[in-house]
């Protein structure tokens, strides 16, 4: 089965739905595919909010830019940061216009005047001012509610849930399928859409589009411990890499400092906003330690806080540290963090009366598919936005609550930039062959998938985690080479399933992270290695850019 559309969107988070709504407004037919239900993505689980300068009397765009650059440790692209920061107020306005309800506050001015209603602004680590727009501590859930209601009521948007993208298509790839051996292609490359597994029908379908947006989220499921939902297996990054797109800065994996430590909590995130409101990190004996690591203590950038906790755990042998909120007003904590309070309470922890046990966990990929200011990758017609992209916004370490902002800005910009492909010549869709399963048959050895998945996640945590070394990275690289061969053989002989697709992508992403980490001979931002414990002295640090050398 083959579908055609103006724009194919792979993913269903903030970047994806922003693009879909704006492209639809511009008169385009949009197909959105997502491998599970539309709400099952990282956006839905975001707690903190969206960083936006709205109170210029107490804050400024310049301050937000500088905070972002400082956190990014020299690798942010200043033009990108300035563009995104200045676009933030418009992002909040667009989300509010589709019904997203952010928290508001009344600020009285005395003299009997009626106090104006304004956005309630929170503060998080690395920010010099209060500028985080939020909806309680379930900001992502509220954003998804508003956007999905708008998408589901837009006739020109077709939302296909339980549809897993298997591989992207391009003119070069199609020519490669059809060419005789040793025949060199010369056609200019252009993305044509994707092969997509329809799980309900049990078949791989072809979706052809003038423009494709990859907004599949991150890849933190490559690690044993993560705050991410199960869908974060790096699908978009891996598919774009296989197609030939450049990938950048994959060594910079952000580990969130505070995830609830409980055997049944499945890495429930404890928002950075708790530290922004005065939460204190302590050892199990009640002593503080962040003063030994950074002048901002608990409000230091995430990489520093995560590494500090990791160091303390290794030094003491403890399984967790404590995040203490008990010195703050209980009624305030109930109002500000109702979801986190309820979740902790369900595991027997009352954050108003006792400290929360926390540990770091893989949280966000600062690298990804390399894009320009409009979100376009190095392959024409292939746009990437959200966590799957490396736009230059985050550099070597993402500033808290900048991710939702970046996703919304680039989803909107990509929709407008992709208009040039809608006006130009139609791609040669007739040349694209249907999916060919070859001799693949349903496998009776699915244990291969679970075994390989577990092995990748464990050695990535142990060898390519918060603190790295050359020796550990080499060990990881050797294991990846062996697993690649095993997974490749299994993939081409077994019928395609979502689990198999995710495993293949997970292995690809693991390899990209390890190669990038081995290439960086310094410690910078989120990449810390004991073999090069300081940052290189060069004035202009460079991105780590990976390019496939095996494509004609």
C-alpha positions as CSV (number, residue, x, y, z in Angstrom):
1,X,0.0,0.0,0.0
2,X,1.3,3.5,-0.9
3,X,0.1,6.9,0.4
4,X,1.1,10.3,-0.9
5,X,1.0,13.6,0.9
6,X,2.6,17.0,0.9
7,X,4.4,16.5,4.3
8,X,5.2,13.4,6.2
9,X,5.8,13.9,9.9
10,X,7.5,11.1,11.9
11,X,6.8,11.6,15.6
12,X,4.0,13.1,17.7
13,X,5.7,15.5,20.2
14,X,5.8,19.2,20.4
15,X,8.0,19.7,17.3
16,X,6.0,17.3,15.2
17,X,2.6,18.7,16.1
18,X,3.7,22.3,15.8
19,X,5.0,21.5,12.3
20,X,1.8,19.6,11.3
21,X,-0.5,22.4,12.4
22,X,1.5,25.2,10.7
23,X,1.9,23.2,7.5
24,X,-1.8,22.5,7.5
25,X,-2.5,26.2,8.0
26,X,-0.3,26.8,4.9
27,X,-2.6,24.6,2.9
28,X,-0.7,21.3,3.0
29,X,-1.9,17.7,3.4
30,X,0.0,16.2,6.3
31,X,0.4,12.6,7.5
32,X,1.7,12.2,11.1
33,X,3.0,8.7,12.0
34,X,3.8,7.7,15.5
35,X,4.9,4.2,16.7
36,X,2.6,4.1,19.7
37,X,-0.2,6.3,20.9
38,X,0.4,10.0,20.1
39,X,0.9,10.9,23.8
40,X,3.6,8.4,24.4
41,X,6.7,10.6,24.0
42,X,9.1,12.7,25.9
43,X,7.0,15.9,25.5
44,X,4.2,14.4,27.4
45,X,6.5,13.6,30.4
46,X,8.1,17.1,30.5
47,X,7.6,18.6,34.0
48,X,9.5,21.8,34.1
49,X,8.3,24.1,31.3
50,X,9.3,26.4,28.5
51,X,12.0,29.0,29.1
52,X,10.8,32.4,27.8
53,X,11.7,36.0,28.7
54,X,8.3,37.5,29.3
55,X,9.1,40.0,32.1
56,X,11.5,42.4,30.6
57,X,11.5,44.6,33.7
58,X,13.3,41.8,35.6
59,X,14.9,39.8,32.7
60,X,16.2,40.2,29.2
61,X,16.8,38.2,26.0
62,X,20.5,38.9,26.4
63,X,20.5,37.3,29.9
64,X,18.7,34.2,28.5
65,X,21.2,34.0,25.7
66,X,24.2,34.3,28.0
67,X,22.8,31.6,30.4
68,X,22.4,29.3,27.4
69,X,25.9,29.9,26.1
70,X,27.4,29.4,29.5
71,X,25.6,26.1,30.0
72,X,26.6,25.0,26.4
73,X,30.4,25.2,27.3
74,X,31.5,27.0,24.1
75,X,29.7,24.8,21.6
76,X,26.4,26.7,21.1
77,X,25.9,28.5,17.8
78,X,25.1,32.1,19.0
79,X,22.9,33.0,16.0
80,X,20.7,29.9,16.7
81,X,20.5,30.8,20.4
82,X,19.6,34.4,19.8
83,X,17.0,33.4,17.2
84,X,15.4,30.8,19.5
85,X,15.4,33.0,22.6
86,X,13.8,35.9,20.8
87,X,11.1,33.7,19.4
88,X,10.0,32.4,22.8
89,X,7.2,34.9,23.5
90,X,5.6,34.0,20.1
91,X,5.8,30.3,21.1
92,X,3.9,30.9,24.3
93,X,1.3,32.9,22.4
94,X,0.8,30.2,19.7
95,X,0.4,27.5,22.3
96,X,-2.0,29.5,24.3
97,X,-4.0,30.2,21.1
98,X,-4.6,26.4,20.7
99,X,-5.9,26.1,24.2
100,X,-2.8,25.2,26.3
101,X,-3.4,26.5,29.8
102,X,-0.2,27.7,31.6
103,X,-0.2,28.7,35.2
104,X,-1.0,32.4,35.9
105,X,-0.5,34.6,38.8
106,X,-2.0,38.0,39.9
107,X,0.6,40.7,40.7
108,X,-0.8,43.5,42.8
109,X,0.5,47.0,42.5
110,X,-1.2,48.6,45.6
111,X,-3.5,51.6,45.6
112,X,-6.6,49.6,45.1
113,X,-5.8,48.7,41.5
114,X,-7.0,45.4,40.1
115,X,-3.9,43.2,39.8
116,X,-2.9,42.2,36.3
117,X,-2.8,38.4,35.5
118,X,0.5,37.3,34.3
119,X,2.3,34.0,33.6
120,X,3.7,32.4,36.7
121,X,7.4,32.1,36.0
122,X,9.6,29.4,37.7
123,X,13.3,29.2,38.0
124,X,15.6,26.2,37.2
125,X,19.3,25.4,37.4
126,X,21.6,27.6,35.2
127,X,19.0,30.4,34.8
128,X,19.8,33.8,36.2
129,X,16.1,34.8,36.4
130,X,12.6,33.4,36.8
131,X,11.6,32.7,33.2
132,X,10.1,29.2,33.0
133,X,6.5,29.1,31.9
134,X,4.8,26.0,33.2
135,X,1.5,24.2,33.9
136,X,2.0,23.0,37.4
137,X,4.5,20.1,37.2
138,X,2.8,18.5,34.2
139,X,3.7,21.1,31.5
140,X,4.3,18.5,28.8
141,X,1.0,16.8,29.4
142,X,-0.9,20.0,29.1
143,X,0.9,21.0,25.9
144,X,0.1,17.6,24.3
145,X,-3.6,17.9,25.4
146,X,-3.9,21.3,23.6
147,X,-1.9,20.4,20.5
148,X,-3.6,17.0,20.0
149,X,-7.1,18.5,20.3
150,X,-6.1,20.9,17.5
151,X,-4.6,18.2,15.4
152,X,-7.5,15.8,15.7
153,X,-9.9,18.5,14.6
154,X,-7.9,19.6,11.5
155,X,-9.2,17.7,8.4
156,X,-6.0,18.1,6.4
157,X,-3.9,16.2,9.1
158,X,-4.1,12.4,9.2
159,X,-2.7,11.0,12.4
160,X,-1.6,7.3,12.2
161,X,-0.9,5.8,15.6
162,X,0.9,2.4,16.0
163,X,2.8,3.1,12.8
164,X,6.6,2.6,13.1
165,X,8.9,4.2,10.6
166,X,11.4,1.6,9.3
167,X,13.6,3.5,6.9
168,X,13.6,6.8,5.1
169,X,13.6,7.0,1.4
170,X,15.6,9.3,-1.0
171,X,16.3,9.5,-4.7
172,X,19.8,8.1,-4.2
173,X,18.5,5.2,-2.1
174,X,15.8,4.4,-4.7
175,X,18.4,4.5,-7.5
176,X,20.6,2.2,-5.4
177,X,17.8,-0.4,-5.2
178,X,17.3,-0.3,-9.0
179,X,20.9,0.1,-10.2
180,X,23.1,-2.6,-11.8
181,X,26.2,-3.6,-9.8
182,X,29.0,-1.0,-9.8
183,X,26.7,1.6,-11.4
184,X,27.4,5.1,-10.1
185,X,24.4,7.4,-9.5
186,X,24.4,11.1,-10.3
187,X,21.0,12.3,-9.4
188,X,20.8,15.0,-6.8
189,X,19.6,13.5,-3.6
190,X,16.2,14.4,-2.1
191,X,14.2,12.8,0.7
192,X,11.0,11.1,-0.6
193,X,9.3,9.8,2.5
194,X,9.6,6.5,4.4
195,X,8.7,2.9,4.7
196,X,6.3,2.5,7.7
197,X,5.2,-0.6,9.6
198,X,1.5,-0.6,10.1
199,X,1.3,-2.8,13.2
200,X,-2.4,-3.4,13.1
201,X,-2.3,-4.6,9.5
202,X,1.0,-6.4,9.9
203,X,2.6,-4.9,6.8
204,X,5.1,-2.3,5.8
205,X,3.6,0.5,3.8
206,X,5.1,3.3,1.7
207,X,4.4,6.9,2.5
208,X,5.7,9.4,-0.1
209,X,5.9,13.1,0.6
210,X,7.4,16.3,-0.9
211,X,8.9,17.0,2.5
212,X,9.6,14.8,5.5
213,X,10.1,16.0,9.1
214,X,11.8,13.7,11.6
215,X,10.7,14.6,15.1
216,X,11.1,11.2,16.8
217,X,12.7,12.5,20.1
218,X,15.8,11.3,21.8
219,X,17.8,8.1,22.3
220,X,18.3,7.7,26.1
221,X,16.8,4.2,26.1
222,X,20.3,3.3,24.9
223,X,21.2,3.5,28.6
224,X,20.3,1.1,31.4
225,X,18.8,3.9,33.6
226,X,16.9,6.7,32.0
227,X,14.1,9.2,32.7
228,X,12.7,8.7,29.1
229,X,9.7,6.7,28.0
230,X,10.3,3.4,26.2
231,X,9.9,5.0,22.7
232,X,13.1,7.0,23.0
233,X,15.2,4.5,21.0
234,X,16.9,7.0,18.6
235,X,14.8,6.0,15.6
236,X,15.0,9.3,13.7
237,X,18.7,9.8,14.3
238,X,19.5,6.2,13.1
239,X,17.3,6.4,10.0
240,X,18.7,9.8,9.0
241,X,22.2,8.4,9.5
242,X,21.5,5.4,7.3
243,X,20.1,7.7,4.6
244,X,23.4,9.7,4.6
245,X,22.6,12.7,6.8
246,X,25.4,14.2,8.9
247,X,25.2,13.7,12.6
248,X,26.8,15.9,15.2
249,X,27.8,16.0,18.9
250,X,26.4,12.6,19.9
251,X,28.9,12.4,22.8
252,X,26.9,15.0,24.7
253,X,24.3,12.9,26.6
254,X,22.7,14.8,29.4
255,X,22.1,12.8,32.6
256,X,19.3,14.3,34.7
257,X,20.7,14.7,38.2
258,X,17.5,13.7,40.1
259,X,15.4,10.7,39.2
260,X,13.4,9.0,42.0
261,X,15.4,6.0,43.4
262,X,12.9,3.2,44.0
263,X,12.8,-0.3,42.6
264,X,9.2,0.2,41.3
265,X,9.4,3.8,40.2
266,X,10.8,3.1,36.7
267,X,13.0,6.2,36.8
268,X,10.4,8.7,37.6
269,X,11.8,12.2,37.0
270,X,12.1,14.7,39.9
271,X,12.0,18.0,38.1
272,X,14.9,20.5,38.3
273,X,12.3,23.0,39.4
274,X,12.4,21.6,42.9
275,X,16.0,22.7,43.2
276,X,14.9,26.0,41.6
277,X,12.5,26.5,44.4
278,X,15.1,25.8,47.1
279,X,15.5,22.1,47.3
280,X,18.9,20.9,48.8
281,X,21.0,18.0,47.8
282,X,22.4,16.0,50.7
283,X,24.3,12.9,51.5
284,X,22.4,10.2,53.3
285,X,23.8,11.5,56.6
286,X,22.1,14.8,55.9
287,X,25.3,16.8,55.0
288,X,25.3,19.1,52.0
289,X,27.9,18.7,49.2
290,X,27.1,20.9,46.2
291,X,29.1,23.8,47.8
292,X,32.2,21.7,47.0
293,X,31.5,21.6,43.3
294,X,30.1,24.9,42.1
295,X,29.4,28.4,43.4
296,X,25.7,28.1,42.4
297,X,25.4,24.9,44.4
298,X,22.1,23.2,43.6
299,X,21.4,25.7,40.8
300,X,24.6,24.7,38.9
301,X,24.2,23.4,35.3
302,X,23.0,19.9,35.0
303,X,26.3,18.3,33.9
304,X,28.0,19.6,37.0
305,X,25.2,18.5,39.4
306,X,25.0,15.0,37.8
307,X,28.7,14.5,37.9
308,X,28.8,15.8,41.6
309,X,26.2,13.2,42.6
310,X,28.0,10.5,40.6
311,X,31.2,11.3,42.4
312,X,29.6,11.3,45.8
313,X,28.0,7.9,45.2
314,X,31.2,6.4,44.0
315,X,33.1,7.9,47.0
316,X,30.5,6.8,49.7
317,X,29.3,3.6,48.1
318,X,25.7,4.7,48.6
319,X,23.0,3.9,46.2
320,X,21.4,7.4,46.2
321,X,21.6,10.9,47.6
322,X,18.8,13.0,49.1
323,X,16.8,15.9,47.7
324,X,15.5,17.7,50.8
325,X,12.4,20.0,50.4
326,X,11.2,19.7,54.1
327,X,12.3,23.2,55.0
328,X,9.8,24.7,52.5
329,X,6.2,25.4,53.1
330,X,4.1,22.3,52.7
331,X,1.1,24.1,51.2
332,X,3.4,25.7,48.6
333,X,4.9,22.3,47.7
334,X,1.4,20.8,47.2
335,X,0.4,23.6,44.9
336,X,3.6,23.9,42.9
337,X,4.3,20.2,42.5
338,X,1.1,18.3,42.8
339,X,2.0,15.5,40.4
340,X,5.5,14.9,41.8
341,X,4.1,15.0,45.4
342,X,1.4,12.5,44.5
343,X,3.8,10.2,42.7
344,X,6.4,10.2,45.5
345,X,3.6,9.6,48.0
346,X,2.5,6.5,46.0
347,X,6.0,5.1,46.7
348,X,5.9,6.0,50.4
349,X,7.8,9.3,50.2
350,X,6.1,12.4,51.5
351,X,8.4,15.2,50.2
352,X,6.9,17.7,52.6
353,X,8.1,15.6,55.6
354,X,11.1,13.5,54.3
355,X,13.9,13.9,51.7
356,X,13.5,12.3,48.3
357,X,16.0,9.5,47.4
358,X,17.4,10.4,43.9
359,X,20.1,9.3,41.4
360,X,21.2,10.5,38.0
361,X,19.7,8.9,34.8
362,X,20.2,9.4,31.0
363,X,17.8,12.2,30.1
364,X,18.5,14.1,26.9
365,X,20.7,13.9,23.7
366,X,22.2,17.3,23.0
367,X,23.5,16.0,19.6
368,X,21.6,14.6,16.7
369,X,21.0,15.1,13.0
370,X,22.8,18.2,12.0
371,X,20.5,21.0,10.7
372,X,20.6,24.6,9.6
373,X,18.6,27.5,11.0
374,X,15.4,26.2,9.4
375,X,15.8,22.7,10.7
376,X,16.8,21.2,7.3
377,X,19.4,18.4,7.4
378,X,22.2,17.9,4.9
379,X,19.8,15.9,2.7
380,X,17.4,18.2,0.8
381,X,13.8,17.7,1.8
382,X,14.6,16.1,5.1
383,X,13.9,18.3,8.1
384,X,14.6,17.4,11.7
385,X,13.3,19.1,14.8
386,X,13.2,18.5,18.6
387,X,15.6,16.2,20.4
388,X,16.5,14.2,17.2
389,X,18.2,17.4,15.8
390,X,21.5,19.1,16.5
391,X,20.7,22.7,15.7
392,X,23.5,24.3,17.7
393,X,21.1,25.5,20.4
394,X,22.4,23.3,23.3
395,X,26.1,23.0,22.6
396,X,27.8,20.7,25.0
397,X,25.1,20.9,27.7
398,X,21.4,21.9,27.4
399,X,20.1,24.6,29.7
400,X,16.9,23.5,31.6
401,X,13.6,24.1,29.8
402,X,15.3,25.1,26.6
403,X,14.3,21.9,24.9
404,X,10.6,22.4,24.6
405,X,11.3,26.0,23.4
406,X,13.7,24.8,20.7
407,X,11.3,22.1,19.5
408,X,8.4,24.6,19.1
409,X,10.6,27.2,17.3
410,X,12.1,24.8,14.8
411,X,8.8,22.9,14.2
412,X,7.3,26.3,13.2
413,X,10.4,27.4,11.1
414,X,10.6,24.1,9.3
415,X,7.0,24.3,8.2
416,X,7.7,27.6,6.6
417,X,11.1,26.6,5.1
418,X,9.7,23.4,3.6
419,X,7.3,25.5,1.5
420,X,9.9,25.8,-1.2
421,X,9.7,22.1,-1.9
422,X,5.9,22.3,-2.2
423,X,6.2,24.9,-5.0
424,X,9.0,23.1,-6.9
425,X,8.9,20.0,-9.2
426,X,7.2,16.9,-7.9
427,X,9.6,14.1,-7.0
428,X,9.7,11.0,-9.1
429,X,7.4,9.0,-6.8
430,X,6.6,6.5,-9.5
431,X,10.1,5.1,-9.2
432,X,9.8,4.1,-5.6
433,X,9.4,0.4,-5.2
434,X,7.0,-1.2,-2.6
435,X,8.6,-2.7,0.5
436,X,10.3,-6.0,-0.4
437,X,10.5,-8.5,2.6
438,X,12.7,-10.8,0.6
439,X,12.9,-14.2,2.3
440,X,12.2,-12.9,5.8
441,X,10.0,-15.1,8.0
442,X,8.6,-14.6,11.5
443,X,11.3,-15.4,14.0
444,X,11.0,-18.0,16.7
445,X,14.1,-16.6,18.5
446,X,12.9,-13.3,19.8
447,X,15.3,-13.8,22.8
448,X,18.0,-12.4,20.4
449,X,16.2,-9.0,20.6
450,X,15.9,-8.9,24.4
451,X,19.4,-10.2,25.0
452,X,21.0,-7.7,22.6
453,X,18.9,-4.8,23.9
454,X,19.9,-5.6,27.5
455,X,23.5,-6.0,26.6
456,X,23.7,-2.6,24.7
457,X,22.0,-0.7,27.5
458,X,24.2,-2.2,30.2
459,X,27.6,-1.7,28.6
460,X,26.6,1.8,27.5
461,X,25.8,2.7,31.1
462,X,29.0,1.2,32.5
463,X,31.4,2.2,29.7
464,X,29.9,5.4,28.1
465,X,28.1,7.0,31.1
466,X,28.6,10.1,33.1
467,X,32.4,9.5,33.5
468,X,34.3,7.9,30.6
469,X,37.8,6.6,29.7
470,X,39.5,5.6,26.5
471,X,39.7,2.0,27.7
472,X,36.0,1.8,28.5
473,X,35.1,3.4,25.1
474,X,37.3,0.8,23.3
475,X,35.5,-2.0,25.1
476,X,32.1,-0.6,24.1
477,X,33.2,-0.2,20.5
478,X,34.3,-3.9,20.3
479,X,31.0,-5.1,21.7
480,X,29.1,-2.9,19.2
481,X,30.9,-4.4,16.2
482,X,29.9,-7.9,17.3
483,X,26.3,-6.9,18.0
484,X,26.0,-5.1,14.7
485,X,26.8,-8.2,12.8
486,X,24.4,-10.3,14.8
487,X,21.6,-7.8,14.5
488,X,22.1,-7.3,10.8
489,X,21.8,-11.0,10.2
490,X,18.7,-11.2,12.3
491,X,17.1,-8.2,10.7
492,X,17.4,-9.4,7.1
493,X,16.1,-12.9,7.9
494,X,13.2,-12.0,10.3
495,X,9.9,-10.3,9.6
496,X,10.0,-6.7,10.6
497,X,8.6,-5.8,14.0
498,X,8.7,-2.7,16.1
499,X,11.0,-4.3,18.6
500,X,13.4,-5.3,15.9
501,X,13.4,-1.9,14.3
502,X,14.1,-0.3,17.7
503,X,16.9,-2.7,18.4
504,X,18.6,-2.0,15.1
505,X,18.3,1.8,15.7
506,X,19.5,1.5,19.3
507,X,22.7,-0.3,18.1
508,X,23.3,2.4,15.5
509,X,22.9,5.2,18.0
510,X,25.2,3.5,20.5
511,X,27.8,3.3,17.8
512,X,27.4,7.0,17.0
513,X,27.7,8.0,20.6
514,X,30.9,5.9,21.1
515,X,32.5,7.1,17.9
516,X,31.8,10.7,18.9
517,X,33.1,10.2,22.4
518,X,36.3,8.7,21.1
519,X,36.8,11.6,18.8
520,X,36.7,14.3,21.5
521,X,40.1,14.5,23.2
522,X,39.0,16.7,26.0
523,X,36.4,17.1,28.7
524,X,33.7,19.6,27.9
525,X,30.1,20.0,29.1
526,X,28.4,16.6,29.3
527,X,31.4,14.7,28.0
528,X,33.9,13.9,30.8
529,X,36.8,11.6,30.4
530,X,39.5,10.7,33.0
531,X,42.1,10.6,30.2
532,X,41.5,14.2,29.2
533,X,40.0,15.8,32.4
534,X,40.2,19.4,31.2
535,X,38.8,21.3,28.2
536,X,41.2,21.9,25.3
537,X,42.7,25.4,25.2
538,X,41.8,26.2,21.6
539,X,39.8,29.4,21.3
540,X,37.1,27.9,19.0
541,X,36.1,24.4,20.1
542,X,34.7,22.4,17.2
543,X,31.6,20.2,16.8
544,X,32.1,16.5,16.4
545,X,30.6,15.8,13.0
546,X,30.1,12.3,11.6
547,X,29.6,11.6,7.9
548,X,29.0,8.2,6.2
549,X,32.0,7.4,4.0
550,X,30.4,4.3,2.4
551,X,27.8,6.1,0.3
552,X,28.4,6.7,-3.4
